[in-house]
Amino acid sequence: MSQAKTMHRLFFYMKRQRLLYAGLTFTMLLGVALDLWVAWFLSTVTNAASEGEMQRWPFFIMLAAIVLLLIGLNTYLDHYWRTKVSVNIRKDMRNDTMEQLLKVSVPYRDDNHSGELLSRITTDNQAVGNGCGDTLMSLIKNPILIIASFVYLILIHWQLALICLAIGPLTVLIGGVFGKLMRSNTGKLQETLGRMSAFLQDVLGGTSVVKTFGLERKLLSRFSRQNATLVHLETSGGKIEGAANSVSGVFGNLTFLIAILVAAFWVAKGSLEVGAMLAFIQLMNYLVGPFMQLPGQWASFQGSLGSADRIFSLMDAPTEVETLPEERHANNTFNSLTMSDVTFQYSSSGQLVLDSVSFHATGGEIVAVVGASGGGKSTLFKLLLGFYPITNGKISIDGNNIADMSLHELRGYFAYVPQENHLFTGTIRDNIADGKVDASEDEIISAAQSANAYNFIMEMEEGLDTEIGERGTRLSGGQRQRISIARAILRNAPVLLLDEATAALDNESERLVQDALLKLMAGRTTLVIAHRLSTITHADRILVMENGQIVENGNHTELMRQGERYYQLYTAQLQKEISHDEVRAINKESSFSS
């Protein structure tokens, strides 16, 4: 993104703070005036002292006291308003970035790690806020101070002023060269921080796997490599900024020394007053100092623009909706769901994931989807939920093409219980209540009871107000799944999607969860991806999927009678379960014998 375009988009956020920027303009101009007053005061007091005008001292003391109070107040307001501008811009950008994250399409989220996206809201946001606050105001103030000081210098001694002006073009050149380098380096630095954030999120979210497989040293090695890259980029940034400050400092101090020597020469000749020379020295600080700071400040601002580029690239990502939908209850009515010759592939060059899939489900019917991993079962659910647009074919609900529905309307037909349940940091009450916007206490309790979760919740010290930890880490797998089921019960949607909801549970947890699921399925159309085929023998229809196609369709009795793919899957799994039971029996018998 070009610098001009980035600045234009940043201006959208900055103009919201126009009152604060107006206040900062006032404090900035007053600060420049007070700086110049110090130079005038130094000159006036020195000349008065050299001429023995002691009667003016009470006036000087009173004036100095007033100006010191004014400087203190102005400095406070300037710092506070700079911070306020930075904080407000960061707040607005965080809100907009979060809203965009909630609107982006599922394919975009699949292609970008959550940790890397998180860095846009954290480190990039911080850099942009600082750039629009303190850095920007310094970039504006310093040239004004330079110009004001130069005009004052001309009034004192125009020849000396011209000597000081020589540093200007060099500073602009230095800022231009090093600013581009700094922006490029900062962009790489922020990308590296994003990757590191993503890596850390993976590590912290997989503690049990890390410990079990002894991955500590391997992960530390990977982190060390990323850390080394980060150090290299940070060091490079320091070198660039240091070189900019060094080069500008050398030229600035050289100009300062030449001007001082020339001024001293004219004082010795009697053509310049001592007070004027002291004022000149002070003004030189205001002239040369800001010139020396400009390259570093410009480089820092370029780094902020690099962070803004990363944020705006996220804001330009494809979205599912233009505006976030209003919260509402699930749809009340449902009669039928039809999938007609649906074909889907994740990319134009990719392999077909679903190939001419067709089926029909009516109200209250239970349809199970079975088959080996990679057959397209989970993809089927993603298409029903509108996560991806279908490549060919049509999906209809009550005869209406879902392509003509808003995503919010479409998803209002469904409640979803995934295999890897996702709970949010907070309380049990909060997570159950996510199923319904205005859920009452009685409704939450009823949903927990129906999900076989109420008893274990009440055994906890704080009951429904128990904090569950990050993604529910304080709960067992079965408990988390029952909370997820309670949320789905509270949603009360007419169509239920179950994605191997008991696959990862022990026998006791599976029994409780299965019982809760039966209560949830009552009176609803249910599509269930089954891991254990013995749990779906009661289904009205079973779809057997292989390589993206439905190869068999019928109820359990019909498919077993056919003796083909479903029969093979069922008998093979049954044999494994029998063998497993025999092994457990042998082990149990051996333990008694010993």
N, C-alpha and C positions, 0 to 999 in steps of 0.2 A: 504494500500500500504506500502511495506517495506521501511525502511529509505534509504537503498542503492538504491532502484529503484527510489525513489523520488529524491535523490541527482543526480542520473544519468540523469533524465529528466530535472532537473534544470540546469545541466551542459550544456545542449543544448543551453539555453539562455545565460549562463555565457560566453561561448566560443565566442559568438558574440562580447563581450566586451573585448577581449583578449588584445587589445592595452591599454585600460584603466587599466586593471588589471596589465599589465606590468608596467605602470606608478605608480600604487599603490604599487607594489612590491618594486620599487625603493624608493618611499617616505617612505615606511615602514622600509626598511633596513637603509636608511639614518636617519630616526627618532631614530632607535635603536642605531645607532652609535653616534648620537648627545646626546642621554640620557647617554650613557657611557662616552662621553666626559665631560659632566657636573660633573660626579663623579671624573674623572681624574683631571679636573680643580680645583674642591674643594680641593682635596688632595694636588695638587701642590701648590696652592696659600697658603693654610694653612701652609704647610711645609716651604715655602719661607718666610712667615710672622714670623714663630717661629724662623727662622734663620737670620732674619733681612736683607733679600736680596731685599731692596727697589728698586734697579736699574732695577729689572725685571718688575716693575709695569706698565710702558708704554706699554710693550709687552703684558702683561696680559689684559690691557684695550682694546688695538687694537684687540687682538684675541677674546675677549669676544664680542666686537661690531660686528665683522664679523660673529661669530657664532650665535649671536642673530638675525641678518638679515637672516641668512640661516635657522634658526629654524622657523622664521616667514613665510618665503617663502614656506618652506617645509610643514608647518602646513596648509597653505592656499591651496596648490596644493592637499595635501592629503584629506582635507575636500571636496574640489570641485570635485575631481575625484571619491570619494566615493559616493557623491550625484549624480554625472553623471551616474555612474554604476547603482545605484538604480533606477534612473529615466528611464534610457534606458531599463532596464529589465522589469520594470513595464509597459512601453510603449509597448514593444514587446508582453508581456503576455496579456495585455489588447486587443491588436489587434487580437491576436490568439483566445482569449476567445470570443470576439465579433464575429469573423468569425465562430467559432464553434456554437455559439448561433443561427446564421443565417442558419447554416447547419443542426442543430438537427431536428429530426423527430417531427411531430406534436404530436404523442402519448407521447413522452418525455416531450414536453412543457405542455401538459395537466396534467401530473403527478407532475410537479414541478412549484411552485409559482414563478411568475416573480420577486417578491421582493427578494426571497431567491437567485435566480440566479443572481440578480443584485449585491448582496453582494459579489459574487465571483469576480466581476470586480472592486469592491470598497475596502472594508475592507480587504479581503483576499489578493488582489493584493498589497495593501499597505504593509501588513505584510511581504509578500515574498520579495518585493523590498528592504525593510529595512534589512531583513535577509541576502540578497545577497550583500549588500553594507557594511554599517558600522559594523554590527554584525559579519559578516564573516571575514572581515579584522582584527577586534579586536581579534577574535579567533585565527587567524594566527599570528598576531603580538605578542600577549602576550607570547605564548610559546617561540618564538624566543628571546624576551627580557629576559625571565626567563633563557634560556640557556646561552645567552651572559653574563648576569649578574653573573650567577653561575661560568662561566669560569673566569671572572674577579675576583670574590671573591676567587677562588682557588689561583690565582696569588698573592692575598694580604695575605690570611691566610686560608689554606685548611681545618683546623679543624673547623673554623667558617662556612665555606661553606657547610660542611657536615651537620652541625646543621640546616642550612636553607633548605637543600634539603629534610628534613623530612616532610615538608608540602606537597610535590608533590603528593605522592600516596593518601593521604587523600583528596586532592582537586579533583583528578580524580574520586575517589569513590563518593564524594559528587555530582559532576557534573553528573555522570551516573544515580544516584538514583533520583535526583531532576529533571533532564532533561526529563526523561520518564513521570514523574508526570506533568510537565509543558506542554509537548506536548499533553497529554490527555486532560488536562484542557483547553488548547487553542482551541482544536478541538471542544469541547462542547461550548466554548464561541463564536466561530465563527458561529456555527449552531444556537445558540440563537440569535445572531445579525442578521442572515439571516431571521429567523422567525419574528423578530421584524420589520425588513425592509419590509417584505411582509405584515405584519399587518398594518403598517403605510401607505403603498401604497394603501391598501384597504380603509382605513379611509379617506385619503386625496382625493381619487378618488370618494368617495360617500358622499360628504358634504351635498347635498340636502336631501338624505335619513337619514343621521345622525340627521340633524336639524329637519326634519319633524316628525320622529318617536321618538324624544327625547332620542337618544341613547348615549348622551354625558357621563353620569355617568357610564353606562354599559361598554362602550368602554374604559373609563378611568380606570375602575376596571381591565379589561383584560390587559390593557397596564401596569398597576401597578404590576400585577402578573408577567408579562414577565420581567419588569424592575427589580423586586426583584430577579428573577432567574439570570439575568445578573449581578446584584450587587454581588450576592453570588459567581458566577463564577469568577468575577473580584477580589473579596476579596480573594477567594481561590488561585487565581494566585499570588496575592500579598503575601499571606502567604507562598506559596511554594518558590517563589523567595526570600522572606525575610528570610525564614529558611535556604535556601542555602547560602545566603550571611552571615547570622548570624553564622552558623556553621563554614564556611570557614574563617570568620573574627576572630572568637575566636581562632582557631588553628593558623591562620596567625599571629595574634598579640602575641599569646603565644610564637611562634617560634621567632618572632622579639625581644620580651623582653628578652628571654633566650640568644639570640645571642648578644644583646647589653650588657647585664650584663657580659657575658664572655669576650667580647671585651674590656670593661672597665677594667676588672680584668687584662687582658694582658697588657693594656696600663700602669696600675699602676705598673705592674712588670717590665716595660721597654722593653717588647718584641714586642711591636706594636707602631708605630708612631701615633701621634694625627691625622695627615693628613690622614693616612691610615684608621684610625677609622672613620673619617668623610666620606671618600669615601665609606667605608664599610656600613655606615648608609644609604647613598644615594642609593647604590646598593641593600641594603635590601629592600628599597621602591620599586625598580624596580623588585625585586624578589617576595616579599611577596604580594605587591599590585596586580599584575597580577594574582597570584595564587588565591587571594581572589575574583577577578572579574570573573574568568573562570566559576565557577558554574552558576552564574547568566546569563552570556553571552551564555553559552551552553543551558541553559533552554530557553532563548529568541530565540535562533536559532531553537530549537526543536519546539517552537510555530510557527515559520515561516514555518517549514516543514509541520506542521499540516494544515496551510493555503494552502500550495502548494498541499497537498493531495486533498483538496476540489476543487481546480481549476482543477487539473488533472482528478478528477472524472467526471467533466463536459466535459473535452476534450475527455474523453473515451466514452461519451454517444453516442448512435446510431444516425447516420446522414442520411439525405435523399440522399445527393450527396457527392462525394469525394472532389470536388472543386466547388466553387461558379461559377455559369454560367455567361457568358458575357451578358451584357444588349443588348437586341435586340428588334426589332419591333414585334408586334403580327403577327401570321400566316395570310396569305392573302386568302388562299383557304379553303373551307369546303363544303362538300356535305352531309354527314350523320353522325349521332351518334346512336350507337346501344348498348343497355345493354341486355345481354343474361343470364338469370337464375342466376343473381347475388345474392350471399348469403354473409352476413357479420355479424361478431360479434366482439366486442372490445377485448375480451380475449377468451382463449380456453374453459374456464368454464362458460363464460357469456351467456346470452340469445341472441338469434338471433335478430339483429336489422333490417336487411333486409333478406327476405326469398323468394328466387327464383323470383327476380324482373326482368322483361323484358319489354322493350319498344324501339321504333325506332323514331328518329326525323330527318327530312330532312332539307336541306338548306332553310332558310326563314320561317320555321314553328314556331308557338308559341305553346308551350306545358306547361300547368299549372299543378301544383302538389298541391292537397288539401287534407285535412284530419285533424283529431284531433292532438293535441300536443303529441309527443312521437311516432308518426306513422312511423318515418324514413325519413321524407322529407329532413331535413337539412343534414342527413347522406348521402343521395343520392348525394348532391352537394359535400360533402367532398371526396367521392370516385371518382367523376368525376375530381376533382382537384388533385387527387393523394395524398391526405393527409394521407390516410390509404390504405394498400393493401387489395384487396377484398379476402374473404375467399374462395369462389368458384364462378365459372362462368366467364364471359368475358365482357369487355367493349371495343368497337371498334369505331374508328373515321376513316371515309372513308375506312372501311374494314381493318384497321390496329389495331392490339391489342395494347392498351395503355401500357400494361406491357412491350412491346418491345420498347417503346419510352422513351427518357429522360424526366425527370419531367419538364425541361425547355421547351422542345418542346410541351409536353402535355398542359402545362398551357398557352402556346402561343395562344391556340385556344379560350381562355376564357377571358371575362371581368366580373367582379363580383361587384354587389352592394348589400351589406349586410343590414340587418335590423338595426343593431347597427353599423353605419358607423364609420370607424376609420380614423381620420385625424392626421397628424403629426404636432408637434410643429414647427411653421415657418409661412410663408406667404401663402395667398390664391394661389398666383402664383406657389409656390413650390408644393403645394398639387395637383393642377390640372396637373402640368407638370410631376408628377409621372406616369401619364398614358403613356408617350412617352419619350424615351431617349433624342431625339434631337428636342423637340417641339419648334416651332418658336412662336414669340409673336402673330402673326395672328392666328395660330392654337389654342393657349390658349384662346384667345378672342372668337374665333368661338365656341369652346367647351363650354365656359361659357354662350354664348348667346343661344346655343342649349339646355342647361340645365336650362334655365330660371334663371340663376344666375347673368348675367352680370349687370342688373339694380341695384340690391341691392349691388353688389360689387362696382359699380361706385358711389353709394351714400355714401360710406365710405370715410373718409378723405384721406386715402392712397391707395384706390382702390385695385388693385391686390397685392400691397405690404403690405396690412394690415396683422398684426400679429394676428393669430387666437387664441392664448393661448394654454394651455395644452389640447390636443385632441379636439380642436375647441370649448372650453368653451365660447369664446366671440361671438359665432354664435348661432342662434336658431337651433332647430332640423331640421326644413325644409331647412334652409340655409346650414347646414352641409350636408344634404342629396343631395342637388343640387350640391354642390362642389364634392361630391362623384360621382354623375352621370356625371359631366363634366370630371372628371378623366377617367371614363369608356368610354365616348365618344371619348376622345383623344386617348385612347388605340386602338380603332377601331378593336377590335377582332371580329371574325365571329360568336362566340357563346356568348350569354349574359345569366348570371345567376343572377336572382333577388330573394332575400330571404326576402319576406314580407317587401319590401322597403318602404311602406307607412303606416305600421301598427301603428306606434307611433305618427302620425302627426295629427294636427287639420285639419278641412275641407279645409281652404284656402291653407295651406301648401300642403295638399294632392293633391289638384287640380293642383297646380303648378308643384309638383313633378311628378304627373301622366302624365301631358302634356309633361314634359321633358323625361319621360320614353318612351312615345310613339314615340318621335323623335329618341331616342336611339335604340329602337327596330326595327325601319324601316330598312328592308333589312338584318336583322340578324336572325339567329336561336335563339329563346329565350326560356329558361326554367325558369318558375316563380313559386315560392312558394307563394300561395295566402292566405291572411288573410281575406280580404273582397271578397267574391265570386262574388259580382256584378261587380268587376273590371276585371274579366277574362272570362266573357260570350262570348267575341269575339275570344277566343283562338281556334286554330285549333283542339286541343285535350286536354282533361282534364283527369288526372290520379288521382283517389281517392285511398289514401293509408290508411290502418289500420293495426296496429300490424306488420309493416314491409312488408306488401304485397299490391300489386295493386289489389283492389277488383272491381274497375270499370274503364272503359276506353272508352272515346268517346267525342264528342263535347257537348256543353251546351244543345242544343235541344234534342239530342239523350238521354242524361242522364236524362233530365227532363221527357222525354216521358217514360223512364223505370220505374220511380217512386220509385227508391230504395234509396241507401245510399246518393248519391249526391243530389237527390231531397229532402231528409230529411234535409240535412245540409243547402241547399240553402233556403228552405222555413222557416226553423227555424231561420236562420240569418235574412232573410227578415222581419219576424214577429218582431224580436227584433228591427230592424231599424225603422219599422213603429211605434212600441210602444214608441221608443225613440223620434221620431218626434212628436208624440201625446203629450208626456210629455212636450216637449219643447214648443209646441204650447199653452198648458194649462198654463204653467209658464209665457209665453209671454203675454197671455190674462190677467192673474191675475195681472201682473205688470202694464198693461194699466189701469185696473180697479181701482187699488189703486192710 
